[in-house]
Amino acid sequence: MGKSNKVCPNCGRKMKQQFIGLQHCKCGMSWKKDIGFFERTPDMVFGLRHNAPGKKPRRMIEIRRKN
């Protein structure tokens, strides 16, 4: 993927990029473009959601909870 420019506020390591606008660290912190830093929980699932048909194709990052 691309280069990361975010540094984890907990441990100081460089974060790894999963999707454009979503980065993770080994210690459990993540960063998302519109919400900033947050701590991951085991029930979080990260994925891409596609917008409605007929519009310009665009993928949005989606954070869901396992059921």
All heavy atoms as TSV, in Angstrom:
chain	resi	resn	atom	element	x	y	z
A	1	MET	N	N	0.842	-1.186	0.000
A	1	MET	CA	C	0.000	0.000	0.000
A	1	MET	C	C	0.882	1.241	0.000
A	1	MET	O	O	1.982	1.220	-0.499
A	1	MET	CB	C	-0.917	-0.038	1.205
A	1	MET	CG	C	-1.989	-1.082	1.131
A	1	MET	SD	S	-3.531	-0.332	1.555
A	1	MET	CE	C	-4.578	-0.972	0.328
A	2	GLY	N	N	0.430	2.336	0.580
A	2	GLY	CA	C	1.178	3.577	0.558
A	2	GLY	C	C	2.010	3.788	1.803
A	2	GLY	O	O	2.005	2.989	2.730
A	3	LYS	N	N	2.730	4.870	1.821
A	3	LYS	CA	C	3.571	5.230	2.967
A	3	LYS	C	C	2.705	5.851	4.058
A	3	LYS	O	O	1.753	6.563	3.784
A	3	LYS	CB	C	4.634	6.228	2.540
A	3	LYS	CG	C	5.558	5.708	1.484
A	3	LYS	CD	C	6.809	5.230	2.102
A	3	LYS	CE	C	7.752	4.764	1.000
A	3	LYS	NZ	N	8.903	4.146	1.467
A	4	SER	N	N	3.057	5.563	5.299
A	4	SER	CA	C	2.338	6.117	6.442
A	4	SER	C	C	3.058	7.366	6.933
A	4	SER	O	O	4.278	7.396	6.991
A	4	SER	CB	C	2.273	5.084	7.558
A	4	SER	OG	O	1.757	5.658	8.723
A	5	ASN	N	N	2.309	8.371	7.301
A	5	ASN	CA	C	2.908	9.570	7.884
A	5	ASN	C	C	2.424	9.778	9.316
A	5	ASN	O	O	2.687	10.801	9.914
A	5	ASN	CB	C	2.601	10.805	7.037
A	5	ASN	CG	C	1.112	11.076	6.929
A	5	ASN	OD1	O	0.295	10.274	7.362
A	5	ASN	ND2	N	0.757	12.188	6.354
A	6	LYS	N	N	1.723	8.805	9.876
A	6	LYS	CA	C	1.195	8.913	11.238
A	6	LYS	C	C	2.093	8.135	12.197
A	6	LYS	O	O	2.583	7.064	11.888
A	6	LYS	CB	C	-0.224	8.332	11.324
A	6	LYS	CG	C	-1.228	9.089	10.491
A	6	LYS	CD	C	-1.534	10.429	11.105
A	6	LYS	CE	C	-2.471	11.214	10.259
A	6	LYS	NZ	N	-1.873	12.281	9.522
A	7	VAL	N	N	2.269	8.699	13.383
A	7	VAL	CA	C	3.026	8.054	14.446
A	7	VAL	C	C	2.060	7.792	15.590
A	7	VAL	O	O	1.271	8.664	15.965
A	7	VAL	CB	C	4.195	8.956	14.902
A	7	VAL	CG1	C	4.925	8.353	16.076
A	7	VAL	CG2	C	5.151	9.190	13.748
A	8	CYS	N	N	2.116	6.595	16.148
A	8	CYS	CA	C	1.213	6.202	17.234
A	8	CYS	C	C	1.462	7.062	18.475
A	8	CYS	O	O	2.602	7.200	18.918
A	8	CYS	CB	C	1.429	4.733	17.561
A	8	CYS	SG	S	0.389	4.142	18.896
A	9	PRO	N	N	0.400	7.640	19.067
A	9	PRO	CA	C	0.581	8.455	20.272
A	9	PRO	C	C	0.917	7.624	21.514
A	9	PRO	O	O	1.471	8.139	22.471
A	9	PRO	CB	C	-0.759	9.166	20.433
A	9	PRO	CG	C	-1.742	8.326	19.716
A	9	PRO	CD	C	-0.989	7.639	18.613
A	10	ASN	N	N	0.609	6.307	21.498
A	10	ASN	CA	C	0.891	5.446	22.649
A	10	ASN	C	C	2.334	4.974	22.682
A	10	ASN	O	O	3.008	5.097	23.688
A	10	ASN	CB	C	-0.011	4.208	22.645
A	10	ASN	CG	C	-1.400	4.508	23.127
A	10	ASN	OD1	O	-1.670	5.582	23.644
A	10	ASN	ND2	N	-2.286	3.569	22.950
A	11	CYS	N	N	2.818	4.393	21.567
A	11	CYS	CA	C	4.132	3.751	21.576
A	11	CYS	C	C	5.169	4.460	20.707
A	11	CYS	O	O	6.346	4.140	20.779
A	11	CYS	CB	C	4.016	2.294	21.156
A	11	CYS	SG	S	3.454	2.064	19.463
A	12	GLY	N	N	4.761	5.403	19.854
A	12	GLY	CA	C	5.703	6.154	19.033
A	12	GLY	C	C	6.128	5.472	17.743
A	12	GLY	O	O	6.964	5.989	17.024
A	13	ARG	N	N	5.553	4.294	17.443
A	13	ARG	CA	C	5.890	3.601	16.193
A	13	ARG	C	C	5.118	4.193	15.027
A	13	ARG	O	O	4.057	4.771	15.207
A	13	ARG	CB	C	5.518	2.117	16.290
A	13	ARG	CG	C	6.467	1.324	17.117
A	13	ARG	CD	C	6.096	-0.132	17.014
A	13	ARG	NE	N	5.759	-0.546	18.372
A	13	ARG	CZ	C	5.096	-1.614	18.716
A	13	ARG	NH1	N	4.636	-2.428	17.799
A	13	ARG	NH2	N	4.860	-1.896	19.962
A	14	LYS	N	N	5.663	3.979	13.814
A	14	LYS	CA	C	4.960	4.382	12.610
A	14	LYS	C	C	3.775	3.462	12.396
A	14	LYS	O	O	3.881	2.252	12.595
A	14	LYS	CB	C	5.890	4.276	11.405
A	14	LYS	CG	C	6.202	5.590	10.782
A	14	LYS	CD	C	7.036	5.413	9.561
A	14	LYS	CE	C	6.798	6.611	8.684
A	14	LYS	NZ	N	7.586	6.588	7.489
A	15	MET	N	N	2.636	4.005	12.005
A	15	MET	CA	C	1.435	3.206	11.792
A	15	MET	C	C	1.440	2.647	10.375
A	15	MET	O	O	1.971	3.257	9.453
A	15	MET	CB	C	0.193	4.054	12.030
A	15	MET	CG	C	0.139	4.601	13.438
A	15	MET	SD	S	-1.311	5.579	13.758
A	15	MET	CE	C	-2.337	4.341	14.517
A	16	LYS	N	N	0.858	1.451	10.198
A	16	LYS	CA	C	0.768	0.791	8.903
A	16	LYS	C	C	-0.573	1.117	8.265
A	16	LYS	O	O	-1.602	1.126	8.934
A	16	LYS	CB	C	0.874	-0.727	9.057
A	16	LYS	CG	C	2.128	-1.187	9.754
A	16	LYS	CD	C	3.244	-1.319	8.791
A	16	LYS	CE	C	4.451	-1.862	9.541
A	16	LYS	NZ	N	5.560	-2.126	8.739
A	17	GLN	N	N	-0.553	1.354	6.966
A	17	GLN	CA	C	-1.773	1.712	6.248
A	17	GLN	C	C	-2.504	0.464	5.780
A	17	GLN	O	O	-1.912	-0.426	5.190
A	17	GLN	CB	C	-1.429	2.588	5.044
A	17	GLN	CG	C	-2.649	3.077	4.305
A	17	GLN	CD	C	-2.293	4.147	3.301
A	17	GLN	OE1	O	-1.552	5.060	3.630
A	17	GLN	NE2	N	-2.800	4.019	2.112
A	18	GLN	N	N	-3.820	0.380	6.054
A	18	GLN	CA	C	-4.651	-0.719	5.583
A	18	GLN	C	C	-5.393	-0.284	4.322
A	18	GLN	O	O	-5.337	-0.943	3.316
A	18	GLN	CB	C	-5.639	-1.149	6.653
A	18	GLN	CG	C	-6.505	-2.309	6.196
A	18	GLN	CD	C	-7.499	-2.757	7.248
A	18	GLN	OE1	O	-7.694	-2.083	8.247
A	18	GLN	NE2	N	-8.110	-3.882	7.038
A	19	PHE	N	N	-6.124	0.803	4.409
A	19	PHE	CA	C	-6.812	1.417	3.277
A	19	PHE	C	C	-6.376	2.874	3.255
A	19	PHE	O	O	-5.849	3.374	4.241
A	19	PHE	CB	C	-8.338	1.379	3.442
A	19	PHE	CG	C	-8.921	0.013	3.609
A	19	PHE	CD1	C	-9.556	-0.344	4.780
A	19	PHE	CD2	C	-8.861	-0.924	2.583
A	19	PHE	CE1	C	-10.115	-1.592	4.938
A	19	PHE	CE2	C	-9.415	-2.179	2.734
A	19	PHE	CZ	C	-10.046	-2.517	3.908
A	20	ILE	N	N	-6.628	3.565	2.159
A	20	ILE	CA	C	-6.329	4.996	2.119
A	20	ILE	C	C	-7.219	5.678	3.152
A	20	ILE	O	O	-8.432	5.532	3.135
A	20	ILE	CB	C	-6.567	5.571	0.709
A	20	ILE	CG1	C	-5.568	4.949	-0.254
A	20	ILE	CG2	C	-6.483	7.088	0.714
A	20	ILE	CD1	C	-5.788	5.305	-1.697
A	21	GLY	N	N	-6.609	6.361	4.100
A	21	GLY	CA	C	-7.363	7.036	5.147
A	21	GLY	C	C	-7.569	6.201	6.392
A	21	GLY	O	O	-8.281	6.616	7.300
A	22	LEU	N	N	-6.938	5.004	6.485
A	22	LEU	CA	C	-7.065	4.154	7.668
A	22	LEU	C	C	-5.709	3.530	7.966
A	22	LEU	O	O	-5.140	2.856	7.114
A	22	LEU	CB	C	-8.106	3.058	7.449
A	22	LEU	CG	C	-8.367	2.114	8.615
A	22	LEU	CD1	C	-8.914	2.859	9.824
A	22	LEU	CD2	C	-9.327	1.017	8.213
A	23	GLN	N	N	-5.176	3.786	9.162
A	23	GLN	CA	C	-3.871	3.272	9.543
A	23	GLN	C	C	-3.945	2.616	10.904
A	23	GLN	O	O	-4.747	3.014	11.750
A	23	GLN	CB	C	-2.849	4.412	9.530
A	23	GLN	CG	C	-2.702	4.993	8.146
A	23	GLN	CD	C	-1.809	6.211	8.107
A	23	GLN	OE1	O	-1.228	6.613	9.105
A	23	GLN	NE2	N	-1.687	6.804	6.941
A	24	HIS	N	N	-3.093	1.579	11.122
A	24	HIS	CA	C	-3.102	0.804	12.364
A	24	HIS	C	C	-1.701	0.699	12.958
A	24	HIS	O	O	-0.713	0.743	12.244
A	24	HIS	CB	C	-3.594	-0.625	12.122
A	24	HIS	CG	C	-4.974	-0.727	11.608
A	24	HIS	ND1	N	-6.071	-0.275	12.306
A	24	HIS	CD2	C	-5.462	-1.234	10.459
A	24	HIS	CE1	C	-7.173	-0.514	11.605
A	24	HIS	NE2	N	-6.816	-1.095	10.469
A	25	CYS	N	N	-1.637	0.488	14.272
A	25	CYS	CA	C	-0.388	0.235	14.993
A	25	CYS	C	C	-0.523	-1.104	15.711
A	25	CYS	O	O	-1.630	-1.534	16.047
A	25	CYS	CB	C	-0.127	1.343	16.006
A	25	CYS	SG	S	1.432	1.118	16.890
A	26	LYS	N	N	0.606	-1.750	15.988
A	26	LYS	CA	C	0.598	-3.051	16.677
A	26	LYS	C	C	0.031	-2.973	18.087
A	26	LYS	O	O	-0.490	-3.950	18.606
A	26	LYS	CB	C	2.016	-3.607	16.759
A	26	LYS	CG	C	2.565	-4.059	15.441
A	26	LYS	CD	C	3.964	-4.608	15.626
A	26	LYS	CE	C	4.537	-5.041	14.294
A	26	LYS	NZ	N	5.891	-5.588	14.459
A	27	CYS	N	N	0.126	-1.814	18.725
A	27	CYS	CA	C	-0.319	-1.697	20.120
A	27	CYS	C	C	-1.836	-1.580	20.275
A	27	CYS	O	O	-2.335	-1.572	21.394
A	27	CYS	CB	C	0.373	-0.515	20.791
A	27	CYS	SG	S	-0.231	1.088	20.257
A	28	GLY	N	N	-2.596	-1.463	19.161
A	28	GLY	CA	C	-4.049	-1.409	19.263
A	28	GLY	C	C	-4.670	-0.066	18.929
A	28	GLY	O	O	-5.878	0.082	19.003
A	29	MET	N	N	-3.854	0.908	18.560
A	29	MET	CA	C	-4.382	2.221	18.165
A	29	MET	C	C	-4.586	2.249	16.657
A	29	MET	O	O	-3.877	1.580	15.914
A	29	MET	CB	C	-3.408	3.340	18.539
A	29	MET	CG	C	-3.349	3.642	20.012
A	29	MET	SD	S	-4.887	4.250	20.700
A	29	MET	CE	C	-4.991	5.864	19.987
A	30	SER	N	N	-5.559	3.009	16.227
A	30	SER	CA	C	-5.811	3.212	14.805
A	30	SER	C	C	-6.068	4.690	14.565
A	30	SER	O	O	-6.334	5.451	15.494
A	30	SER	CB	C	-7.017	2.404	14.340
A	30	SER	OG	O	-6.718	1.036	14.365
A	31	TRP	N	N	-6.009	5.085	13.292
A	31	TRP	CA	C	-6.287	6.459	12.897
A	31	TRP	C	C	-7.137	6.427	11.642
A	31	TRP	O	O	-6.826	5.696	10.696
A	31	TRP	CB	C	-4.988	7.212	12.624
A	31	TRP	CG	C	-5.185	8.629	12.197
A	31	TRP	CD1	C	-5.328	9.706	13.009
A	31	TRP	CD2	C	-5.275	9.133	10.864
A	31	TRP	NE1	N	-5.498	10.853	12.268
A	31	TRP	CE2	C	-5.466	10.524	10.932
A	31	TRP	CE3	C	-5.223	8.543	9.611
A	31	TRP	CZ2	C	-5.602	11.316	9.808
A	31	TRP	CZ3	C	-5.355	9.334	8.484
A	31	TRP	CH2	C	-5.536	10.718	8.599
A	32	LYS	N	N	-8.233	7.159	11.644
A	32	LYS	CA	C	-9.106	7.273	10.481
A	32	LYS	C	C	-9.228	8.744	10.141
A	32	LYS	O	O	-9.324	9.588	11.031
A	32	LYS	CB	C	-10.481	6.679	10.765
A	32	LYS	CG	C	-11.344	6.604	9.525
A	32	LYS	CD	C	-12.659	5.904	9.799
A	32	LYS	CE	C	-13.487	5.897	8.542
A	32	LYS	NZ	N	-14.866	6.160	8.769
A	33	LYS	N	N	-9.232	9.023	8.846
A	33	LYS	CA	C	-9.175	10.398	8.343
A	33	LYS	C	C	-10.190	11.334	8.997
A	33	LYS	O	O	-9.842	12.416	9.421
A	33	LYS	CB	C	-9.396	10.371	6.830
A	33	LYS	CG	C	-9.011	11.641	6.130
A	33	LYS	CD	C	-9.313	11.601	4.657
A	33	LYS	CE	C	-8.649	10.469	3.944
A	33	LYS	NZ	N	-8.850	10.464	2.515
A	34	ASP	N	N	-11.432	10.910	9.121
A	34	ASP	CA	C	-12.458	11.836	9.620
A	34	ASP	C	C	-12.670	11.817	11.128
A	34	ASP	O	O	-13.242	12.746	11.674
A	34	ASP	CB	C	-13.786	11.586	8.905
A	34	ASP	CG	C	-14.297	10.171	9.076
A	34	ASP	OD1	O	-13.511	9.302	9.490
A	34	ASP	OD2	O	-15.471	9.926	8.792
A	35	ILE	N	N	-12.177	10.773	11.851
A	35	ILE	CA	C	-12.399	10.733	13.301
A	35	ILE	C	C	-11.118	10.852	14.119
A	35	ILE	O	O	-11.178	11.071	15.310
A	35	ILE	CB	C	-13.178	9.470	13.730
A	35	ILE	CG1	C	-12.428	8.193	13.376
A	35	ILE	CG2	C	-14.560	9.458	13.162
A	35	ILE	CD1	C	-13.090	6.931	13.875
A	36	GLY	N	N	-9.960	10.692	13.505
A	36	GLY	CA	C	-8.692	10.807	14.223
A	36	GLY	C	C	-8.289	9.492	14.880
A	36	GLY	O	O	-8.639	8.410	14.409
A	37	PHE	N	N	-7.544	9.566	15.995
A	37	PHE	CA	C	-7.049	8.375	16.681
A	37	PHE	C	C	-8.156	7.722	17.497
A	37	PHE	O	O	-8.973	8.400	18.111
A	37	PHE	CB	C	-5.893	8.746	17.622
A	37	PHE	CG	C	-4.638	9.132	16.897
A	37	PHE	CD1	C	-4.297	10.461	16.739
A	37	PHE	CD2	C	-3.809	8.162	16.366
A	37	PHE	CE1	C	-3.141	10.825	16.075
A	37	PHE	CE2	C	-2.649	8.513	15.690
A	37	PHE	CZ	C	-2.316	9.844	15.550
A	38	PHE	N	N	-8.162	6.379	17.523
A	38	PHE	CA	C	-9.089	5.630	18.360
A	38	PHE	C	C	-8.472	4.280	18.684
A	38	PHE	O	O	-7.564	3.809	18.004
A	38	PHE	CB	C	-10.457	5.453	17.687
A	38	PHE	CG	C	-10.430	4.644	16.411
A	38	PHE	CD1	C	-10.691	3.285	16.420
A	38	PHE	CD2	C	-10.149	5.255	15.190
A	38	PHE	CE1	C	-10.670	2.550	15.247
A	38	PHE	CE2	C	-10.134	4.535	14.020
A	38	PHE	CZ	C	-10.396	3.170	14.041
A	39	GLU	N	N	-8.943	3.652	19.760
A	39	GLU	CA	C	-8.432	2.344	20.169
A	39	GLU	C	C	-9.324	1.254	19.595
A	39	GLU	O	O	-10.548	1.317	19.700
A	39	GLU	CB	C	-8.395	2.248	21.696
A	39	GLU	CG	C	-7.578	1.085	22.165
A	39	GLU	CD	C	-7.242	1.181	23.647
A	39	GLU	OE1	O	-7.378	2.269	24.231
A	39	GLU	OE2	O	-6.847	0.138	24.186
A	40	ARG	N	N	-8.684	0.255	18.964
A	40	ARG	CA	C	-9.433	-0.860	18.386
A	40	ARG	C	C	-9.906	-1.809	19.479
A	40	ARG	O	O	-9.259	-1.969	20.501
A	40	ARG	CB	C	-8.549	-1.655	17.412
A	40	ARG	CG	C	-8.190	-0.900	16.178
A	40	ARG	CD	C	-7.521	-1.788	15.141
A	40	ARG	NE	N	-6.444	-2.626	15.634
A	40	ARG	CZ	C	-5.177	-2.264	15.737
A	40	ARG	NH1	N	-4.815	-1.031	15.428
A	40	ARG	NH2	N	-4.262	-3.104	16.167
A	41	THR	N	N	-11.045	-2.427	19.223
A	41	THR	CA	C	-11.561	-3.470	20.096
A	41	THR	C	C	-11.662	-4.755	19.284
A	41	THR	O	O	-11.735	-4.703	18.046
A	41	THR	CB	C	-12.949	-3.091	20.663
A	41	THR	OG1	O	-13.837	-2.870	19.574
A	41	THR	CG2	C	-12.881	-1.844	21.530
A	42	PRO	N	N	-11.651	-5.921	19.925
A	42	PRO	CA	C	-11.678	-7.192	19.191
A	42	PRO	C	C	-12.923	-7.395	18.320
A	42	PRO	O	O	-12.898	-8.186	17.380
A	42	PRO	CB	C	-11.642	-8.258	20.286
A	42	PRO	CG	C	-11.125	-7.564	21.487
A	42	PRO	CD	C	-11.505	-6.113	21.359
A	43	ASP	N	N	-14.005	-6.679	18.599
A	43	ASP	CA	C	-15.228	-6.880	17.819
A	43	ASP	C	C	-15.347	-5.950	16.609
A	43	ASP	O	O	-16.351	-5.963	15.911
A	43	ASP	CB	C	-16.463	-6.749	18.712
A	43	ASP	CG	C	-16.635	-5.356	19.283
A	43	ASP	OD1	O	-15.643	-4.603	19.337
A	43	ASP	OD2	O	-17.762	-5.034	19.683
A	44	MET	N	N	-14.321	-5.148	16.317
A	44	MET	CA	C	-14.358	-4.246	15.155
A	44	MET	C	C	-13.966	-4.972	13.878
A	44	MET	O	O	-13.024	-5.763	13.882
A	44	MET	CB	C	-13.405	-3.067	15.349
A	44	MET	CG	C	-13.875	-2.040	16.309
A	44	MET	SD	S	-12.684	-0.690	16.348
A	44	MET	CE	C	-13.569	0.453	17.358
A	45	VAL	N	N	-14.689	-4.682	12.793
A	45	VAL	CA	C	-14.391	-5.218	11.463
A	45	VAL	C	C	-14.258	-4.031	10.526
A	45	VAL	O	O	-15.134	-3.171	10.478
A	45	VAL	CB	C	-15.518	-6.159	10.975
A	45	VAL	CG1	C	-15.229	-6.667	9.576
A	45	VAL	CG2	C	-15.714	-7.303	11.939
A	46	PHE	N	N	-13.158	-3.990	9.767
A	46	PHE	CA	C	-12.907	-2.895	8.833
A	46	PHE	C	C	-13.141	-3.377	7.415
A	46	PHE	O	O	-12.742	-4.481	7.061
A	46	PHE	CB	C	-11.466	-2.392	8.975
A	46	PHE	CG	C	-11.154	-1.882	10.349
A	46	PHE	CD1	C	-10.606	-2.710	11.306
A	46	PHE	CD2	C	-11.443	-0.583	10.685
A	46	PHE	CE1	C	-10.327	-2.248	12.580
A	46	PHE	CE2	C	-11.179	-0.105	11.958
A	46	PHE	CZ	C	-10.619	-0.939	12.912
A	47	GLY	N	N	-13.789	-2.561	6.593
A	47	GLY	CA	C	-14.057	-2.937	5.209
A	47	GLY	C	C	-14.322	-1.710	4.353
A	47	GLY	O	O	-14.263	-0.577	4.816
A	48	LEU	N	N	-14.605	-1.974	3.070
A	48	LEU	CA	C	-14.925	-0.902	2.134
A	48	LEU	C	C	-16.373	-1.016	1.709
A	48	LEU	O	O	-16.877	-2.119	1.468
A	48	LEU	CB	C	-14.029	-0.978	0.898
A	48	LEU	CG	C	-12.565	-0.672	1.130
A	48	LEU	CD1	C	-11.777	-0.923	-0.143
A	48	LEU	CD2	C	-12.372	0.749	1.592
A	49	ARG	N	N	-17.062	0.108	1.628
A	49	ARG	CA	C	-18.451	0.162	1.174
A	49	ARG	C	C	-18.458	0.968	-0.113
A	49	ARG	O	O	-17.795	1.988	-0.233
A	49	ARG	CB	C	-19.306	0.842	2.247
A	49	ARG	CG	C	-20.755	1.004	1.874
A	49	ARG	CD	C	-21.567	1.564	3.036
A	49	ARG	NE	N	-20.926	2.647	3.750
A	49	ARG	CZ	C	-21.092	3.946	3.484
A	49	ARG	NH1	N	-21.886	4.325	2.514
A	49	ARG	NH2	N	-20.473	4.868	4.187
A	50	HIS	N	N	-19.194	0.495	-1.110
A	50	HIS	CA	C	-19.287	1.191	-2.392
A	50	HIS	C	C	-20.538	2.055	-2.418
A	50	HIS	O	O	-21.570	1.677	-1.879
A	50	HIS	CB	C	-19.316	0.183	-3.541
A	50	HIS	CG	C	-18.068	-0.646	-3.588
A	50	HIS	ND1	N	-16.932	-0.243	-4.217
A	50	HIS	CD2	C	-17.770	-1.844	-3.035
A	50	HIS	CE1	C	-15.994	-1.149	-4.077
A	50	HIS	NE2	N	-16.476	-2.131	-3.352
A	51	ASN	N	N	-20.433	3.228	-3.071
A	51	ASN	CA	C	-21.578	4.139	-3.103
A	51	ASN	C	C	-22.657	3.641	-4.072
A	51	ASN	O	O	-22.483	2.645	-4.756
A	51	ASN	CB	C	-21.134	5.565	-3.441
A	51	ASN	CG	C	-20.591	5.687	-4.848
A	51	ASN	OD1	O	-20.233	4.705	-5.470
A	51	ASN	ND2	N	-20.520	6.889	-5.350
A	52	ALA	N	N	-23.740	4.357	-4.115
A	52	ALA	CA	C	-24.907	3.966	-4.913
A	52	ALA	C	C	-24.573	3.897	-6.406
A	52	ALA	O	O	-23.776	4.687	-6.905
A	52	ALA	CB	C	-26.036	4.964	-4.689
A	53	PRO	N	N	-25.195	2.959	-7.135
A	53	PRO	CA	C	-24.959	2.870	-8.581
A	53	PRO	C	C	-25.436	4.123	-9.303
A	53	PRO	O	O	-26.352	4.799	-8.857
A	53	PRO	CB	C	-25.778	1.654	-9.010
A	53	PRO	CG	C	-26.539	1.205	-7.840
A	53	PRO	CD	C	-26.104	1.978	-6.647
A	54	GLY	N	N	-24.795	4.423	-10.420
A	54	GLY	CA	C	-25.170	5.596	-11.194
A	54	GLY	C	C	-24.341	6.824	-10.869
A	54	GLY	O	O	-24.353	7.794	-11.597
A	55	LYS	N	N	-23.625	6.789	-9.760
A	55	LYS	CA	C	-22.767	7.903	-9.383
A	55	LYS	C	C	-21.318	7.533	-9.719
A	55	LYS	O	O	-21.014	6.398	-10.051
A	55	LYS	CB	C	-22.880	8.194	-7.894
A	55	LYS	CG	C	-24.249	8.669	-7.475
A	55	LYS	CD	C	-24.263	8.996	-6.010
A	55	LYS	CE	C	-25.636	9.501	-5.593
A	55	LYS	NZ	N	-25.688	9.824	-4.178
A	56	LYS	N	N	-20.419	8.488	-9.596
A	56	LYS	CA	C	-19.006	8.231	-9.811
A	56	LYS	C	C	-18.554	7.188	-8.782
A	56	LYS	O	O	-18.826	7.338	-7.586
A	56	LYS	CB	C	-18.223	9.529	-9.635
A	56	LYS	CG	C	-16.745	9.386	-9.866
A	56	LYS	CD	C	-16.052	10.723	-9.703
A	56	LYS	CE	C	-14.556	10.539	-9.837
A	56	LYS	NZ	N	-13.852	11.800	-9.622
A	57	PRO	N	N	-17.889	6.115	-9.222
A	57	PRO	CA	C	-17.482	5.062	-8.278
A	57	PRO	C	C	-16.603	5.608	-7.152
A	57	PRO	O	O	-15.657	6.343	-7.393
A	57	PRO	CB	C	-16.680	4.093	-9.143
A	57	PRO	CG	C	-17.059	4.384	-10.532
A	57	PRO	CD	C	-17.463	5.826	-10.581
A	58	ARG	N	N	-16.965	5.269	-5.925
A	58	ARG	CA	C	-16.220	5.731	-4.768
A	58	ARG	C	C	-16.327	4.702	-3.663
A	58	ARG	O	O	-17.408	4.174	-3.399
A	58	ARG	CB	C	-16.785	7.064	-4.301
A	58	ARG	CG	C	-15.963	7.707	-3.236
A	58	ARG	CD	C	-16.361	9.142	-3.058
A	58	ARG	NE	N	-15.498	9.705	-2.025
A	58	ARG	CZ	C	-15.839	10.679	-1.234
A	58	ARG	NH1	N	-17.017	11.234	-1.352
A	58	ARG	NH2	N	-15.006	11.126	-0.332
A	59	ARG	N	N	-15.210	4.406	-3.014
A	59	ARG	CA	C	-15.214	3.460	-1.904
A	59	ARG	C	C	-15.030	4.225	-0.600
A	59	ARG	O	O	-14.186	5.095	-0.496
A	59	ARG	CB	C	-14.095	2.448	-2.079
A	59	ARG	CG	C	-14.374	1.508	-3.229
A	59	ARG	CD	C	-13.263	0.557	-3.411
A	59	ARG	NE	N	-12.218	1.259	-4.150
A	59	ARG	CZ	C	-11.000	0.791	-4.341
A	59	ARG	NH1	N	-10.647	-0.362	-3.865
A	59	ARG	NH2	N	-10.125	1.480	-5.022
A	60	MET	N	N	-15.832	3.872	0.385
A	60	MET	CA	C	-15.782	4.515	1.693
A	60	MET	C	C	-15.370	3.473	2.726
A	60	MET	O	O	-15.822	2.332	2.682
A	60	MET	CB	C	-17.157	5.062	2.072
A	60	MET	CG	C	-17.777	5.995	1.047
A	60	MET	SD	S	-16.923	7.533	0.869
A	60	MET	CE	C	-17.351	8.304	2.387
A	61	ILE	N	N	-14.531	3.867	3.689
A	61	ILE	CA	C	-14.116	2.969	4.763
A	61	ILE	C	C	-15.280	2.812	5.733
A	61	ILE	O	O	-15.930	3.771	6.113
A	61	ILE	CB	C	-12.905	3.540	5.507
A	61	ILE	CG1	C	-11.726	3.675	4.546
A	61	ILE	CG2	C	-12.531	2.656	6.681
A	61	ILE	CD1	C	-10.607	4.500	5.112
A	62	GLU	N	N	-15.520	1.572	6.119
A	62	GLU	CA	C	-16.630	1.271	7.018
A	62	GLU	C	C	-16.104	0.492	8.217
A	62	GLU	O	O	-15.330	-0.453	8.059
A	62	GLU	CB	C	-17.662	0.441	6.250
A	62	GLU	CG	C	-18.878	0.096	7.013
A	62	GLU	CD	C	-19.876	-0.625	6.138
A	62	GLU	OE1	O	-19.584	-1.737	5.687
A	62	GLU	OE2	O	-20.948	-0.058	5.904
A	63	ILE	N	N	-16.496	0.899	9.408
A	63	ILE	CA	C	-16.130	0.191	10.643
A	63	ILE	C	C	-17.416	-0.386	11.207
A	63	ILE	O	O	-18.347	0.338	11.521
A	63	ILE	CB	C	-15.467	1.125	11.671
A	63	ILE	CG1	C	-14.223	1.758	11.063
A	63	ILE	CG2	C	-15.120	0.360	12.940
A	63	ILE	CD1	C	-13.605	2.837	11.936
A	64	ARG	N	N	-17.466	-1.725	11.307
A	64	ARG	CA	C	-18.657	-2.397	11.832
A	64	ARG	C	C	-18.295	-3.187	13.082
A	64	ARG	O	O	-17.134	-3.395	13.377
A	64	ARG	CB	C	-19.204	-3.367	10.792
A	64	ARG	CG	C	-19.826	-2.663	9.600
A	64	ARG	CD	C	-20.222	-3.667	8.597
A	64	ARG	NE	N	-18.937	-4.147	8.020
A	64	ARG	CZ	C	-18.826	-5.020	7.058
A	64	ARG	NH1	N	-19.867	-5.570	6.545
A	64	ARG	NH2	N	-17.644	-5.368	6.596
A	65	ARG	N	N	-19.285	-3.626	13.783
A	65	ARG	CA	C	-19.113	-4.485	14.971
A	65	ARG	C	C	-19.554	-5.905	14.620
A	65	ARG	O	O	-20.541	-6.091	13.919
A	65	ARG	CB	C	-19.965	-3.981	16.127
A	65	ARG	CG	C	-19.702	-2.558	16.501
A	65	ARG	CD	C	-18.721	-2.496	17.597
A	65	ARG	NE	N	-18.490	-1.081	17.946
A	65	ARG	CZ	C	-17.389	-0.680	18.496
A	65	ARG	NH1	N	-16.445	-1.528	18.764
A	65	ARG	NH2	N	-17.223	0.582	18.779
A	66	LYS	N	N	-18.797	-6.898	15.119
A	66	LYS	CA	C	-19.212	-8.293	14.924
A	66	LYS	C	C	-20.456	-8.555	15.745
A	66	LYS	O	O	-20.648	-7.999	16.814
A	66	LYS	CB	C	-18.117	-9.247	15.425
A	66	LYS	CG	C	-16.915	-9.297	14.551
A	66	LYS	CD	C	-15.929	-10.302	15.126
A	66	LYS	CE	C	-14.631	-10.274	14.400
A	66	LYS	NZ	N	-13.635	-11.158	15.009
A	67	ASN	N	N	-21.308	-9.400	15.231
A	67	ASN	CA	C	-22.539	-9.759	15.968
A	67	ASN	C	C	-22.374	-11.023	16.725
A	67	ASN	O	O	-21.692	-11.875	16.486
A	67	ASN	CB	C	-23.728	-9.877	15.011
A	67	ASN	CG	C	-24.088	-8.528	14.438
A	67	ASN	OD1	O	-23.793	-7.512	15.025
A	67	ASN	ND2	N	-24.699	-8.533	13.283
